[in-house]
């Protein structure tokens, strides 16, 4: 008998994306075990190569179960695909999703929580995984809803050659906002910019936290953004000033013609803020040396970064036992080592994160241990059912602020007013 214990299920469900799907055993696949288990995730070809290797290894060890890997290019494409598949009554048996987006599915009662499977597993156990990764996927605050695959976070990628040519000290643990800004200014000019980043809540959040502020009024039960005053406003202002005041980040027209990752690849960007996902692509660089450092710390503040964790979720498909076998394998030592070698993720298993399979002294970045050293400073934004909508609307307005298309105070007021009604979720 399956150990699964489903979240309550209804005939029609509604989420922040207007998602509707049938429920009950076999809703996703009709329970046809002759069909492959479908695995949906996002990533470019370089990123998905590791998942192809993972699927191959699983099928070799489990010849009675086939897995059909169905990658999409972007996270937005993933959410659109999942919405369509759930609405049609044929969701994938397994999908990999970021913690900021899984709440709309968990809140709609279409998932089979992994906690009962994990409790009965003889292959993996909860104490083998980073608590920060686990906690982000406890939708009700206690039971584990999805199985965390990584504990990636935001870091500073930097061009070592540009720093050395400019005579600027290399970034290091404990460096400050002043150090960061001074480096960005020294590296800007002659067609180069000091720093590149997207304008979004997940980029702003670590600066807010480091300054001693909060992104929302209540991290557990949020009702509004809290970026308008005090330390939170100080963190937001520092971030926005990078572009609008100091000009150390590319203006909108240049970012549109060449995004920050492409600019970093070409050697015309000194620092680039992103998660671990950039590593496979950056490993193609041959023209210069690059490395990683923690995010800078606010004056008088604390080190802070943000979780970029993903997890495997099981749809209520009638094939949860087979799907769990894949998830269990993917999160075993061997399974996580495969993806660790690809460079794409920071393993959620602490033993693999501390192993050479991840640290790879023969591959950049040289300071790969930064990704594990910052784990104690990782924080998460809310993962409520309505958070994806809040974030989407907020990011649009933050982009306008970042490129100076909105007056600062007026734009922040618009940010709070526009997003506040979304916290309640649809129909509430």
C-alpha positions in Angstrom: 0.0 0.0 0.0 1.3 3.4 -0.9 2.6 5.5 2.0 1.3 8.7 0.3 -1.1 10.9 2.3 -2.7 13.4 -0.1 -3.6 16.9 0.6 -7.4 17.2 0.4 -8.6 17.1 -3.2 -11.6 18.7 -4.9 -13.1 18.3 -8.3 -12.2 21.8 -9.4 -9.3 23.9 -8.1 -8.3 27.5 -8.5 -4.9 29.0 -8.0 -3.3 32.3 -8.6 -2.8 31.3 -12.2 -6.4 30.4 -12.7 -5.4 26.7 -12.6 -8.2 24.1 -12.9 -7.8 20.4 -12.9 -9.5 17.1 -12.0 -8.4 15.3 -8.9 -8.4 11.7 -7.7 -6.3 8.7 -8.3 -5.0 8.6 -11.8 -6.0 12.1 -12.6 -2.7 12.8 -14.2 -2.0 9.7 -16.3 -4.9 7.3 -15.9 -2.6 5.1 -13.9 -1.2 3.5 -17.1 2.1 2.0 -15.9 3.1 1.3 -19.5 3.6 5.0 -20.0 6.8 6.6 -18.9 6.9 8.8 -15.8 7.0 12.4 -17.0 9.6 14.8 -15.6 9.1 18.5 -16.4 11.7 21.1 -15.5 13.3 24.2 -16.9 16.9 25.0 -18.1 18.9 25.6 -21.2 20.7 22.7 -23.0 23.9 23.1 -20.9 21.8 22.9 -17.7 19.6 20.0 -18.8 22.5 17.8 -19.8 22.9 16.8 -16.2 19.3 15.8 -15.9 19.6 13.7 -19.0 22.5 11.8 -17.3 20.5 11.5 -14.1 17.5 9.9 -16.0 19.8 7.5 -17.8 21.4 6.4 -14.6 18.0 5.9 -12.9 16.6 3.8 -15.9 19.7 1.6 -15.8 19.1 0.9 -12.2 15.3 0.6 -12.6 14.7 -1.0 -16.0 11.0 -1.4 -15.3 10.4 2.4 -15.1 10.9 4.7 -18.0 11.3 8.5 -17.5 10.4 11.0 -20.2 12.4 14.2 -19.6 10.5 17.3 -20.8 12.6 20.4 -20.3 11.5 24.0 -21.1 13.8 26.9 -21.6 12.6 29.4 -19.0 10.8 29.3 -15.6 7.9 31.3 -17.1 7.6 28.6 -19.7 7.6 25.9 -17.0 4.7 27.6 -15.1 2.7 28.0 -18.3 3.2 24.3 -19.2 2.3 23.1 -15.7 -0.8 25.3 -15.7 -1.9 23.8 -19.0 -1.2 20.3 -18.0 -3.0 20.5 -14.7 -5.9 22.2 -16.3 -6.2 19.4 -18.9 -6.2 16.7 -16.1 -2.8 15.3 -17.2 -0.1 16.8 -15.0 3.4 15.4 -15.1 4.0 12.8 -12.4 7.1 14.7 -11.3 8.1 18.3 -11.8 11.0 20.4 -10.6 9.9 23.8 -9.3 11.3 26.8 -7.4 10.0 27.2 -3.8 8.6 30.6 -4.7 6.2 29.0 -7.2 5.1 25.7 -5.7 2.7 27.3 -3.2 0.0 27.8 -5.9 0.0 24.0 -6.5 0.2 23.0 -2.8 -2.6 25.5 -2.0 -4.8 23.9 -4.7 -4.5 20.4 -3.2 -3.1 18.7 -6.3 0.1 17.4 -4.9 1.0 14.2 -3.1 3.2 15.4 -0.1 6.6 13.6 0.0 6.8 13.5 3.8 5.1 10.0 4.1 7.4 8.6 1.4 10.5 10.2 3.1 9.5 8.8 6.5 9.4 5.3 5.1 12.5 5.5 2.9 15.4 3.3 3.6 17.5 5.2 1.0 17.4 8.8 2.1 16.5 10.5 5.4 15.6 14.1 6.4 18.7 14.7 8.5 20.9 14.3 5.4 19.6 17.6 3.9 20.2 21.3 4.5 17.4 22.6 6.8 17.1 25.8 4.8 16.2 23.8 1.7 13.7 21.6 3.6 11.9 24.4 5.4 11.1 26.3 2.2 9.0 23.3 1.1 6.9 22.8 4.2 3.8 24.5 2.9 1.8 24.0 6.1 4.9 24.8 8.2 5.4 21.1 9.2 4.9 18.4 6.6 7.4 18.3 3.7 5.4 18.9 0.5 8.1 18.5 -2.1 11.7 17.1 -2.0 14.4 19.8 -2.2 17.0 19.1 -4.8 19.3 22.0 -4.1 20.2 24.9 -1.7 21.4 27.4 -4.3 21.7 31.1 -3.3 22.6 34.5 -4.7 26.3 35.2 -5.0 28.6 37.7 -6.7 30.4 36.4 -9.8 33.4 38.5 -10.7 35.9 38.9 -13.5 39.3 38.4 -11.8 41.2 39.8 -14.7 39.3 43.1 -14.7 39.7 43.5 -10.9 43.5 42.9 -11.1 43.9 45.2 -14.1 42.1 48.0 -12.3 44.1 47.4 -9.1 40.9 46.7 -7.1 41.0 44.2 -4.2 39.2 41.0 -5.0 35.8 40.5 -3.2 36.0 38.5 0.0 33.8 37.3 2.8 32.7 40.3 4.9 33.2 42.9 2.3 30.9 45.9 2.6 28.5 47.8 0.4 31.1 50.6 0.3 33.7 48.0 -1.0 31.2 46.7 -3.5 30.3 50.2 -4.8 33.9 51.3 -5.0 34.8 48.3 -7.0 31.8 48.8 -9.3 32.8 52.4 -10.0 36.4 51.5 -10.7 35.3 48.8 -13.2 32.9 51.1 -15.0 34.0 52.8 -18.2 35.4 52.2 -21.7 32.4 50.1 -22.7 32.4 48.2 -19.4 30.1 48.2 -16.4 30.8 47.4 -12.8 27.8 45.3 -11.9 24.9 43.6 -13.7 21.7 42.3 -12.1 18.0 42.0 -12.8 15.6 44.3 -11.0 13.4 42.0 -8.9 12.3 41.2 -5.4 14.7 38.3 -5.2 17.6 40.5 -6.0 16.5 43.3 -3.7 15.7 41.1 -0.7 19.3 40.2 0.5 20.2 44.0 0.5 17.1 44.6 2.6 17.8 41.8 5.0 21.5 42.8 5.3 20.4 46.3 6.3 18.2 44.9 9.0 14.9 45.2 7.3 12.1 42.9 6.1 10.6 42.4 2.6 7.1 41.8 4.0 5.3 42.7 7.2 5.1 39.1 8.5 7.4 36.4 7.0 5.0 33.7 8.0 1.6 35.3 7.2 2.4 38.3 5.0 -0.2 40.9 4.1 1.9 43.6 2.5 5.4 44.5 1.3 7.4 46.4 3.9 10.0 48.2 1.7 8.9 51.8 2.2 10.6 52.8 5.5 13.6 52.2 7.8 16.3 49.6 7.1 14.2 48.0 4.4 14.1 51.3 2.5 17.8 51.8 3.0 18.5 48.4 1.4 16.1 49.1 -1.5 17.6 52.6 -2.1 21.1 51.2 -2.2 20.1 48.6 -4.8 18.2 51.1 -7.0 21.0 53.7 -6.8 23.4 51.3 -8.5 21.7 52.2 -11.8 19.9 55.5 -11.3 22.5 57.4 -9.2 25.9 55.8 -9.7 25.5 54.5 -13.3 27.6 51.4 -12.5 25.0 49.0 -14.0 23.9 49.1 -17.7 21.0 51.3 -18.5 17.8 49.8 -19.9 18.6 50.2 -23.6 22.0 48.4 -23.2 20.5 45.7 -21.0 17.9 45.0 -23.6 20.6 44.7 -26.3 22.8 42.4 -24.2 21.7 41.0 -20.9 24.0 40.8 -17.9 25.1 37.2 -18.3 26.0 37.7 -21.9 27.9 40.9 -20.9 29.8 38.9 -18.3 30.6 36.2 -20.8 32.0 38.8 -23.2 34.3 40.2 -20.5 32.6 43.6 -20.3 31.0 43.3 -16.9 33.0 43.3 -13.6 30.4 41.7 -11.3 27.3 39.7 -12.0 24.7 38.8 -9.3 23.1 35.4 -9.9 22.5 31.9 -8.4 24.5 28.7 -9.0 22.6 28.1 -12.3 25.1 30.3 -14.2 28.1 28.0 -13.5 27.7 25.5 -16.4 27.5 28.4 -18.9 30.3 30.4 -17.3 32.5 27.3 -17.4 32.7 27.8 -21.2 34.7 31.0 -20.7 38.3 30.7 -21.9 39.4 34.3 -22.3 39.6 35.3 -18.6 39.5 34.0 -15.1 36.3 34.4 -13.0 35.3 33.4 -9.5 32.6 33.9 -6.9 32.2 35.8 -3.6 29.4 36.3 -1.1 27.1 39.3 -1.4 28.4 42.5 0.3 27.3 43.4 3.8 25.5 46.6 4.8 27.3 48.9 7.1 26.6 47.7 10.6 24.5 44.9 9.1 24.6 41.1 8.8 25.6 38.9 5.9 22.5 37.7 4.0 21.6 35.9 0.8 18.4 34.4 -0.6 17.5 30.8 -1.3 17.2 29.9 -5.0 16.1 26.3 -4.1 14.1 23.9 -6.3 12.4 20.7 -5.4 10.8 17.7 -7.0 7.0 17.7 -6.5 4.7 14.7 -7.0 1.4 15.3 -8.7 -1.7 13.4 -7.5 -1.5 11.2 -10.5 -2.1 7.6 -9.3 1.5 6.8 -9.9 3.1 8.4 -6.9 5.0 5.2 -5.9 6.9 5.0 -9.2 7.4 8.8 -9.3 8.8 8.6 -5.7 11.3 6.0 -6.8 12.8 8.5 -9.2 12.8 11.3 -6.7 14.4 9.0 -4.1 17.1 8.1 -6.6 17.7 11.7 -7.6 18.2 12.7 -4.0 20.5 9.8 -3.1 24.2 10.4 -2.9 24.8 9.0 -6.4 21.9 11.0 -7.9 23.0 14.3 -6.4 26.6 13.7 -7.4 25.5 13.5 -11.0 24.0 16.9 -10.9 26.8 18.3 -8.7 29.3 17.4 -11.4 27.3 19.3 -14.0 27.9 22.4 -12.0 24.2 23.5 -12.1 23.2 23.1 -8.4 24.4 23.4 -4.9 23.3 19.9 -3.5 20.7 19.9 -0.8 22.5 16.9 0.7 25.1 18.3 3.0 27.5 15.3 2.4 27.4 15.8 -1.4 27.8 19.6 -1.0 31.0 19.0 1.0 32.4 16.5 -1.5 34.7 16.9 -4.5 31.8 16.0 -6.8 30.5 19.5 -6.1 33.6 21.5 -5.0 35.5 20.3 -8.2 39.0 21.8 -7.5 39.7 21.1 -11.2 36.9 23.4 -12.5 35.9 27.0 -11.8 34.9 28.7 -9.7 38.0 28.3 -7.5 36.1 29.5 -4.5 33.2 27.0 -4.9 33.1 26.6 -1.1 31.4 30.1 -1.0 28.2 28.4 -2.0 28.3 26.2 1.1 29.8 28.8 3.4 26.8 31.2 2.9 24.2 28.5 3.7 23.9 29.7 7.3 23.0 33.2 6.0 20.3 32.0 3.6 16.8 33.4 4.0 13.6 32.8 2.0 10.8 35.0 0.7 7.3 33.7 1.5 6.0 30.7 -0.4 2.3 31.3 0.0 -0.2 30.3 -2.7 -0.4 34.0 -3.9 3.3 34.8 -3.7 4.0 34.3 -7.4 1.5 36.9 -8.4 2.9 39.4 -5.8 6.4 38.9 -7.1 5.3 39.2 -10.7 3.6 42.6 -10.2 6.4 43.8 -7.9 9.1 43.0 -10.4 7.4 45.0 -13.1 7.4 48.1 -10.9 10.9 47.5 -9.5 12.1 47.4 -13.1 10.6 50.8 -13.7 12.2 52.2 -10.6 15.6 50.6 -11.3 15.8 52.3 -14.7 14.5 55.6 -13.5 11.2 55.6 -15.3 9.3 56.2 -12.0 10.0 58.8 -9.4 11.4 57.0 -6.3 8.8 57.8 -3.6 5.9 57.7 -6.0 7.0 54.4 -7.4 7.5 52.7 -4.0 4.0 53.9 -3.0 2.7 52.3 -6.3 4.6 49.1 -5.5 2.9 48.7 -2.1 -0.6 49.7 -3.3 -0.5 47.4 -6.4 0.7 44.3 -4.6 -1.2 44.6 -1.3 -4.6 43.2 -2.6 -2.7 40.2 -4.1 -1.5 38.8 -0.8 -5.0 37.6 0.0 -5.1 35.4 -3.1 -8.1 34.8 -5.4 -11.5 34.6 -4.0 -10.5 35.8 -0.5 
